[in-house]
């Protein structure tokens, strides 16, 4: 069943996609850099505003603003251009991604919480103590561990959080009573105030 994307009630979205059959979409640093170069070009072409990201081995997360209902075109361009590169490099054929993409509108109320969710994504790989140093997430930028890529906009999230506490807020789990279901069995806290109180 195909669901209609809600592009009219918000310009802010949590966007995700993963490899077909959960296969890897990044095999090297070179691949992730190629993805970021294409993202940089798409950000400029479509006037996107990327606020948070995490590149995992077989999936990606973005929190972004996509004005003028441009999200479908922007994602088609980004994923299509990257898939062409990846298929050329690995000498493979066929679709790279599982679907067009998954997206959910992000409200002002849950913006910082969704960013926190994206920044927590690498914990399964590197653990809570290593998440801040994970090189393929914007968390390190927000806590001053890495320079900001030109295509990342930090003002909105930095204005919504206490940057001095943010690393601890991301690293610490939240009690189940504060959680709601989100796609693919992931869990997401309902409000930043709840997260801060639980931390």
C-alpha positions, 0 to 999 in steps of 0.5 A: 500500500502506498501512502501519500506524503504529507508535504503541505503541513510542514517543511521540516522532515525526518528522512531515512532510507536503507539499502535494498535487502538491508545491504550496505550502502557504504563500503568505505570512507570514500563512499561516505564522502561521495554521498556527502558531495552529492548531498552538498550539491543537492542542498544548494540546488534545492535550497535544503537546510540539513540540521542533523544526520547519521550515516550508518553502514546500511542506512541514513538519517537526515533531519532537514527543511525542504521548502516548496514541497521539493523533498521528493525531487531532492531525494530522487536526485540525491539517492539517484546520483549516489546509486549511480556512483556506488553501482559504478564503483562496485560494478553492481546493477539494480536498485541500491535503496529499499524504497524511495525513502521514508519521511515524517513531518517534524513539528517545532515541539519534537524537532530537538527530540528527533535530532537526538534520536538521529544522533543516538543511532550509532550507539548500537555500533559504538556504544554510548561512550563512543557516540560523540566521536562517531565520524559520520554523525552531526553530533560531534559538530554540535558538541565541538569535536568536529568542524561543521560541513558547509551543507550543515545548518546548526543554528536551529538545533543549537538554539533549542538545546543547552549545548553543554548538556547535549552530549549527556542528553544524547548518551543517556537512555530515556525510560520507556514511559516517555516513549512512542512507537515510530517506524521499523520498531524504533522508539522516540521520546515524546518531548525534549522537556521529558528527555531533559528531565529523564537525563 
